[in-house]
Amino acid sequence: MPTPLTIGTHTLSSRLIVGTGKYATYAQMGEALERSGADCVTVAVRRERLIDAEGKNLLDYVDPQRYTILPNTAGCFNAEDAVRVARLGREILSGLENSGADWVKLECLADKRTLLPDPVETLQATEQLVADGFQVLVYSTDDPVIAKRLKNAGATSVMPAGSPIGSGQGVLNANNLRICLEYLKEDDPTYPVIVDAGVGAASDVAAAMELGVDGVLLNTAIAHAQDPLAMADAMRLACEAGRLSYLSGRIPKRLYATASSPEEGVITWQPS
C-alpha cells in the first residue's frame, strides 16, 4: 500500500506531481493528469493562459476541488518578479478556494538557455516568501551546499533538478542527489526531497525514486511523448515501482558473480 507524501501542511496520495503545460489540447492534458494518478498539479502563473485560442478554460480540465494546485513562478529571473508572481498565484487560488493557495513552487532562473536556477536570487526569494507566510517548494541545482542553505532559509521542500528542464536527460549526477538527501534529511528524516525536472522516460523516474527521493515532479516527459496518455500511465507505475524498490532494499553490487542456487546439499557422484 503506497504511503502518502507529506509536504508541509499538505498530504498527497501520489508521489508524482505533474505540470499542465505543453499539451496539444486541454482535453489531452485532462486525461493525462487523470492517468498519471497525481493529486497535485503545478500551474505556471505567469505563462499559463486560463483561456486558450478556442475559448476553452484550463480549469474546466483541472478541477480545483479534486486537485491541489501548486502555483509556480516559471519565467521569473529575479527574486522581485518571483515574489510578485507567487503572490498573484495565492490570490487566484484563494478565489478558487483551493488548498494550494498557501504554497508555491519557486523557480528563479539564471538564463533562458539552461533554465538552471540562479542560486543567489533563489535564496533571496525563498527568504522573502517564507517571511510572507508561504510554504516554499524550491527548484534548485543538485549542489548539496545550496540545497542545505535553502532548507535553512525555511524552504518546505528542496527540489534538485535531475538535469535541465525539458532536457529529458534523466538523473545526471546520482551521487550529488545522494549527498543532497544526506544533508537535507540529517536529523530530519521526513524532510521532503523531490526531483524536479529533466526526466524523459519512466526509467528515469524509477531511478530517481530508487535513490530515496520522496517524489518526482515532471511535465515535458508526458506532454511531449509520442503518446502522452500511455506515458502518463508509465510514469505513475514507475514512481510506485521505484518507491517500492527503494523501501525493499536492493542487493549490494558486487564485482564477481554469486550463485543463485545454494551450494550446500549439492548432489555429487563418484566417477565410474
Summary of the structure (lengths in Angstrom):
residues: 272
radius of gyration: 20.7
end to end distance: 56.9
largest distance: 89.3
contacts: 878
relative contact order: 0.14
helix: 38%
strand: 17%
